[in-house]
Amino acid sequence: MFSLQTIFGKGDKFYGLLEQSAEAARESCRALHELVTHTDRAPVMAAFASARAREKALAAQISEELVNTFVTALDREDIEALNSALYKIPKTVEKFAERYEIVGPRVADVDFAQRAQVLEQASAVVSEMIGELRRGLRIDPVKKLQDRLQTLESEGDRMLLSPYRTLYVEGNDAMRAMLAKDLFELIEKAIDKCRDVGNIVYSIVLKNS
């Protein structure tokens, strides 16, 4: 009978690749927060492009390694699911950045910073959860991180009520309201992608506990 330590060896290359992928996702979320809190956007857009390119290269490398590796630390379908879910975080963030760059002046007085901060915090939790995979699939710390992700998601949902009330009830610029709504929903979608990664990690730990 194989031991868990043998199957989930600390030296497995997929742990490192997934950790790098999670960190690239975190960098893109950090760049989003900076984008909505700084007036000079050019350096921030370069950070988005860098994080996105890094994530894309890592996703391709993980897929290639899965083809070329006979024994993996985690089930192949779990690695594929994590790879796909992590890839979607910076992809969604980049969509926000591209649209915000175009319509930013029109929604300059809309506060995206608080919700962007929640996204950045969620991506940090995701990075921690991915890091837990190589530490022996311990259910207690992963459960605490999963609960933290759920709390952040609920906090982000709650934050939408106030700006929506201002935009739709008190405002008189329908186009501005629609543009802001689109951007808010992209941040919400990115937070949901972080939650998806957390759910996959938690299910992996449960399956192997």
N, C-alpha and C positions, 0 to 999 in steps of 0.2 A: 504494500500500500504506500503510495506516495505521500510525503508530508506536504503540508501547505507551504512550508518554507522552501521546499524544492520546486513546487509548482509556481509559486509567486516569488521567485528569487529577486533579491534587491538589485541584482545587476542587470535585469532585463531591460533591453533598450527601449521598449515601448513606454515604460514609466517616464523615462527622460523626455521622449518625444511628446507625450501627452502633457507633461509639465510645461514644456516649452510652448506648446500650443495654448495652454491655459494662460500662460504669462503674456503671450501675444494678444490674446483676447482682452486681458486686463489692461494692457497698454492702450488698446484702441478705446476702451471705456474711459480711461483716464484722459485721453486726448479729447474725447467728446465733452467731458466736464470742463476742460480748459477752453474748448471752442466757445462754449456758451457763457464763459465768465471773463474772456479776454477780447479786447477790441482788435488786436493784431492777429488775424486768423491765418496768415500765410504759413508760419512755422507749424501751426497745429495741423493744417491740412497735409503737410509733409509727413507728420507723425502718423496720420491716418493711413496714408499710402504705404508707409514703411511697415506698420503693423499688419496691414491687410496682405501685403506681399509675403511677409514672413509667415503668416498663418496659412496662406495658400500653398507655400512651399512645404511647410510641415505636414499639411493634410495630404499632399501628394506623396511625401516621403513615407508617411505612416501606411498609406495604401500600398505603396511599393514593397515596403518591408513585410506587410502581411502576406503578399504573394510569395516572397522569397524566404520566409521563415517557417520552419516546420513546427517548432514548439514555441508557444507564446505564454506569457505569464498569466494573461487573462484570456477568457474565451474570445475567439475571433470576432464573433458578432457583437460582443461588448466593446471591443476596441473600435470596431467600425462605427458603432452607435455613438461612442464618445467622440470620435474623430469628426463625424458629421455634425454633431450638436455643437462642439466647440467652434467649428468652422463658421457656423451660422451667427455667432455673436458678433465678430468684427464685420461680417458681411452686412448685418442689419445696421450696425453703427455707421458703416460707410454710407449707407443709403441716407441716414439722417444728415451726415456731414455734407453730402452732395446737395441735398435739398436746402439745408440751412444756409449754405454758401450762396445760393441763388436768392432766397427770400428773406435772408437775415434782416436787412433794413426794414422790411415790412412788419416784422414781428420783434423789433428791437426792444420793445418795452414788455415783452412777455417773459416771465421768469421760468426758464428751463433748468436753472442751476440746481434747485433742490432735487428734482427728479433725476437729473444727471448724476448727482452725488449718490443717490440710492443705487443707480446702475453701477457706478464705480465700486461701491461697497459690495454689491452682489457679485461682481466679477472677482473681487478679492476672496470672497468666500468660496467661489468655484475653484480658484487656484489652490486654496487650502484643501478642498475636498479631493482634487486630483492628486495632491501631494500625499494624502492619506493612503492611497492605493498601494504604495510601496512599503507602507509601515505595518503591513500584516492584516489589512482589512478589518480594522477594529470598529465594531458597530457603535459603541458609545460616542466617541468623538465625531464620527460621521453623522450620527443622528443629531447631535447638537448643532453641527454646521448646517444640516438640512433644515432644522427648525429656524435657524437664523435666516436662511434664504427665504423661507416662507414668510417670516416676519417682515423682511425687506420688501417682498412682493406686495404684501398687504399694505405696508406703509406707502409704497408707490401708488397703489390704487387710491388710497385715501387722499393723497396729494392732488389728484386730478380734479376733485370736486370743486375746490375753490377757484382755480383758473377757468374751468369750464363755466362756472356760474358767472364769472366776470366777463368772459368772452361772449356768451350767448344771451345772458339776461341783461347785463348792464351795458354791453357794447352795442355799437350800431354799424360796425364794419364787418359785413358777412364774409368777405373774401379773407380778411385778416384772421377771422375766427376759424375758417376752414383750413388755412395754412398752418395755424398754430395747432389745431386738432391733429392734423396729419403728422406733425413733428412729435407731438406728445405721444401719439400712438406708436411711432417708431421706437421711442425710448421704452415704452411699455413692452413692445414686442421683444426688444433686446433683453429686458429684465426677464421676460418669459423664457428666452433662450438660455439664460443663466439657470433658471429653475429647472429646465429640461436636463441640463447637464447634471445638476444636483440629484435629480430623480434617478438618472441612470447610474450614477455612482452609488447611491443608496441601495438601489436594487441589486447591484453587483455584490455589495457587502452582505446584504441579506441572503443572497443566493449561496454565498460561500461561508456564511457564519456557522 
